[in-house]
Amino acid sequence: MLKALVVDDEYLVRMGIRETIDWASHGIEIIGEADNGADGLSLAMQHKPDVIVTDIRMPYMNGIEFIEKIKENRLNAGIIVLSGYDEFQYAQAAIRHGASSYLLKPVDTDELAASVRAIGLEAQARLRDRDYYGQLKSELPAISRQFWLDLLHGRIRQEEEIAGKRQLLGLDMRPGYITAIVLEPKDKTASPSASGSALIEESTVGAELKAHSLHTEAVVPSGPGQWTVVLKVTDEWNETLGRIRAFGYGLAARAKQAGEPELAIGIGRSATKLAELNASYGSAVEAVQKAATSIGGVWYAEDADEMATRREIRGALAYIRRHYAESITVEKVAAEVFVSPTHLMHLFRKELNKTFYECLTECRIEEAKLMLRDPRYRVYEVSDRVGFGDAKYFSQIFKKMTGMTPSEYARTEG
């Protein structure tokens, strides 16, 4: 049965509405009445009526103010405004403020009963829709996670089905490459937690990916002790691959610094469409197995097994990731990977097309970006913590590489 509330400062009007209509025959119950807007609001908050019939002019709180309060408190009731002919402008204003309808006095009882029923049914339908979409919204993360798991494990492959689910979930429909990155502890038995590492969490991984300007489609638990990142590749693949490697080294270094189990990161081959994501995931799983025994813990599916140069570069980058805040020299890093400083600098130029110190600076700036998102850190503190020391020099380098000063970046991204 529909619930209706009557709010009017004239007793005879309220009595007429209550007594001259057989409300039960219309499926309606009058659950209360009030002679002013303040008491009417209190009753509405208490009883949550489907329909409110209200006068436009009342003491303490007029009809328009009453309607505004109903909307402010997110009550679902439809509102019918009663007005005299000379109050027509007020009635129009009430409609603009959210009233469902207005009726001119003297009110035709049949018209009033029909309006209350129609507007009450609309209010109930609106409430059902709100509850349904609210429930759907709360379930979307789980539905989305299952969609990505089905893709990774090859349970859905038809393009039409994939496109339909992407549209339902509001996912990016633009074409582009996509790839899977698998994260897991090198030694799964060393970690008691389900994820394998406190660092392998959606928010933490997402922040690290953002710091490397990588477009994340999803971060999902894909197996025991394993998480998978699905990336949308919007730039040239080799350039993106370099940033993915840097992301992997950074996350692995963070785990080590935090005393977490060592991480292995496997990068899958890129795919041209979502139906091929299962193949990318499979190659990432193979890569992560090789990463578990490699220096630095990062492996791309197409990396050759015997690449001494790459191993030396990976070792150097891993060292940089662990010690970026310290006073690092090429001589110190070269000694760690058992080559001469000159040879190491040559390898950086040959393999990465960058100097050793360019890579070191990029690493420090990436770490600075993460810290600047945290309002607890001042610019001079970030400068010191990432190994620059001189805050002025740090600001100059940061702006040169990002186009913003550290303060501007903190305001924009924080």
N, C-alpha and C positions, 0 to 999 in steps of 0.2 A: 504493500500500500504506500502511496506517495505521502510525504509529510509536508505540510504547509504551515507557515507562520504569518500572522497578520500584525502589522505595525501601523497604527493610525491614532492620532490624538483625539479623534472624535469617537465617543463611546457608541453612539447610535450607528455609525458606519461599521465599527467592529462587530456589533451585535447583528447588524443586518447581514454582513458577510457570513457570520457564523451560523445564524439561525434560518435564513431564507433559502439556503441551498442544502440539498441532501448530499453532503460530501461523500458519505460512504458509498452511495450508489455510483459515484464517479471514481471510486478507488482512491479516495483522498482522506487524510486525517488532519484536522487542525490541531497541531501539537502545542500551540500557545499563542498568546497575543500580548501586545505591549502598546502603551500610549505615547512612547517617545523612542527616538533612535538609540539612545544609550541602553535602555532596558531591552530593546529589540536586538541589539548586537549581543548582549549577554545571553539572551535566549537562543539566538542563532548559534553562538559558540557552543552552547550546552547541548542542543538537540540536533544540530546539523540538518536543517530542513532541506527538502528538494526545491521548494519554491517559497519565496517571500513576497507577500503582497504589502506594499508600503505606500503611505501618503508622501507627497513631495514636500509639504511644509509641516514641520513638527517642532516642538520645543526641545531644547538642549542639543539636538543634533538633527539638522534637516535631512531630507531624503537623499540629496546628492552626497553629503558627508557620510551618511549611513551606508550608501552603496560603496563609497571609497573604502570604508572600514571593512566591509564584507570582502572586497577584493584583496585588501592588504592582508587579511587573515586567511586568504586562500580557501575560503569556503566555496563549495561547489554549487550553491543554490542559484537557480534562475530567479530573476527579480522582475516583478510586475509593479509598475508605478501607477498610482491613482492620482489624477490631476483634474482640476477644474479647467474650463475653457480658457480663462484668463491666465492660467499657469502653463500654457502650451510650450513656451520657451524653456521653462524649467524641465518639462518632460523631455524635450529634445536634448537638453544638457545631460539628463539622467541616462538617456540611451548612449550618449557619447562616453559616459563614465562606466558603462558596463551593464545597464539594465537590459533585460531581454525584451520587454514590451511595455507599453503604457496604455491605460484605459481612461477615458474621460468620464467624470462624474456627471450625472448619476450613472452608476454602473449597471449595465444589463447583466442580470444574474447568470443567464445561460452563457453569455459571452465570457463572463468571468470564470465560470466553472470549466469551460472548454479551454480557455487560455492557461489556467492553472494546471490542468491535466497535460496539455501539450508541452508546456515549458518544463513541468516536472519530469516527464518522460525523457525530454532532451537532456536535462541535468543528470538523470540516472545513467543514460547512455554515455554521456561525457565522462562520468565518474568511472564507468566500466572501462572505457577506452584508456583513461589515465592510469588506472590500475594495471591494465594489460600491458601498456607500453612501459610503465614503470618496471614491471616484472621482466619484460623483454630486455630493457636496458640493463638491469642488474645481471641478466644471464648472458649478455653479449660477450663479455670477456671470456667466459668458458666456451661459448659457441665458437668464437674466433680462434681460441687456442686449439680446439678440436679440428677446426678447418685446416690449420697449418700442420697439425700432426697427421691428418689424413693425406695431405699433399706430400709431406716428407716421407711417409711410409708407403706411398703409392696406392692408397686405398681409393682415391678419386683421380681419374685421368682424363675424363671427358671434358673438352673445352667448354661446352654449353653449361654443364653442371658447375664447373669452376666459375664461369662468368656470372651465373645466377647467384651463387653464394657470395662472391665478391661484392656484387651490387647490394645484396641484402645486408651485408656487414659494413657497407660504406667504405670499402677499401679502394685504393688507388687503381683506376682502370687503365691508366696510360701505359703504352707499350714500353718495353725496356728490358735490359738484362737483369737477371736475378741470380743470387748465389747463396749457398748455405755455409755457415761456419759452425763447426762443432767444438764445444768447450767441455773439457772434463779433466779431473785430476790425473796426473801421470800415474800415480799409484792409488787406485780407488779404495784399496783396503786400508789406506792411511787415514781416511776421513770417516768419521761417524755420522756426518750429516747427509741428508738425502741429496742435497745439491752438490756435495763434494767440496764446496768452498762458500764461505759467506760472501765472497766477491762475485760468485756466479749467481747473481740475482738480477731480475729484470731492470730495476732502477739503477743499480751500479753499472751493469753492462751498458745500459742505455746512455748513461752520462759519458762513459768512456768512448762510445761510438760517436756521440755528438761532438765530443772534443776533437775527433778526427774527421769531422764533416762527412760522416757516413749515414746514408738514408736507411733507417731501420724499418722493415715491414713488420717483424715480429721477433720476440725473444721467448722461446717456449722450452719447458722441460721435455726432452725427447727420448729419454731412456734413463735407467738407473745411474745416478751420478753424472748425467749428461744433459747439457743444455745446447740448443741450436739457435743461432741468430740467422734470420732471413734478411738479406740486404737487397735493396733496389739499387742497381748500378746506373747512375745518371751521367757519369763521366766516362772518359776513355778507360778501357779495362786495365791496362798496365798501370796507369796513374792511380786508379782506385785500388788495385792490388797492393801497391806500395803503402797506401794508407791503412789497408786492412792488416798488413804485416805489422805496421807500427802500432795499431790498436792491440794486436795479439801480444807483441812484446811488452807493451805497457801494462796490460792486464796481468800477464805472467809475472812481471816484475813487482807489481803491487801485491800479488799473492805472496810472493817470497818475502817482501818487506814486512808484511803483516803476520808472518809466521804461519800462513795457510799452507795446505798441501800444494806442491808444485803443479802448475797447470799445463795442459797440452792443448794447443789450438790447431784444428785442421780446417783448411780453407778448400771448399769444393770448387769444381769447375763451374763457370758461369753457364746459365741456361737462358734461352731466348723466350721461354714462356713457362707459366706455372706448372703445366702438365709435365715439364721436364725437371721440376724441382727435386723429385725423388732421386734422379740420377746425380744431381749436384750433391744432395745429402749423402748418397752412397759413396761418392768420391771423397767427401769431407770426412766420413767415418774412416776410410782407408788412410787419409792424410793424418788424422789425429793419432792413429796408431803409430805412424812414423814419427810424429811430433813428440810422442812420449819418450823417445830415445834420442831426440836431436838436441843440439845446443840451442838454448833460447826457447824451446818448446813450441815453435811455430812452423807449420809445414803446409805448403800449397800442393794440391793434388798433382800438378804437373812438374813439381820440382824433381830433378833427377836424383837418384839414390846416391850417386857419387859426384858430389860437387864440393870439392875442398874449399873453393873460393867462397861459395855461398855459406858454408859452415863457419868460415872465419868471419864473414860479415855478420852472420847471425849471432855469433858469439860476441862480437864487438857491440852490436846493437843491444843485446841483452845486458851487457855490462853497463852501457850508457843508461839503460832504463833503471837499473838498480842503484846507480851512483850519480845520477844527473845533478843532485843537489851539492855534490862535492866538487873540489877543484880537480877536474878531469883533464888530462893531457893525452895526446895521441900516443906518446911513449908509454904511459901507464896502461892504456888499453891494449896496445900492441903486445906488451909483455904478457897480458892475460890470455891472448889467443895465439901466442908463440910465433909471431912473425915480426919483422922489423917495422919500425914506424913508417919508413918510406914505402914499403910494400903494402902496408895497410892503407895508407892514403891513396896509393895507386888502385887498390881494390875498390875503395869507396867510389872513386871516379869511374872506374870501369863498370861496376855492377849497379850502382845507384845514381850515377851521373850527378853526384853531389860530393862536396868535401866532407871530411870527418867532422869539422866544426859546424858546418851547416846542419848536419844530422843532429849533433848535440844541441844546437840552438833550437831546432824544431821540437825536439823532445822537451826541452825546458819550457817552451812556449805552450805546448800542449798541456803540460802539467799546470802551468800558470792559469790557463783557461778554466780548468776544473776548480782550482782554488778560488778564482775570482767570482765564481757563481755562489760561493759561500760568503754571506755578509759578515761573518766573524773575522775575515782576513782583510787587513789594509793592504794597499798597493806595496808599501815598503816591506811588509812582512812576506808577501808573495815573492817579491824580488829576491829576498834573502833565502827563502825556503826552496826556491828552484835553482839556486846556484849563481844568480847574477850579482848579488851584493849591492851594486850601485843602482839605486832605484831610478835615477834619471836615465841611465843607459838602458836599463830594462824597459822603460816606457818608450824610448826611441825604437828599440828593436821590436817591441810588441806592436806598435803602430805600423811599422814598416811591413810586418808580416800579416797583420789582420785588418789594417785600415782603420783601426780604432785605438784610442788610448786605453790603458788598463781600466781607468775609471769609467769610460764610456762603455766598455765591454761588460763591466760588472753591473752597470745600470740596465743595459739591454738584455743581458742573459741571466742575470741573478734572480 
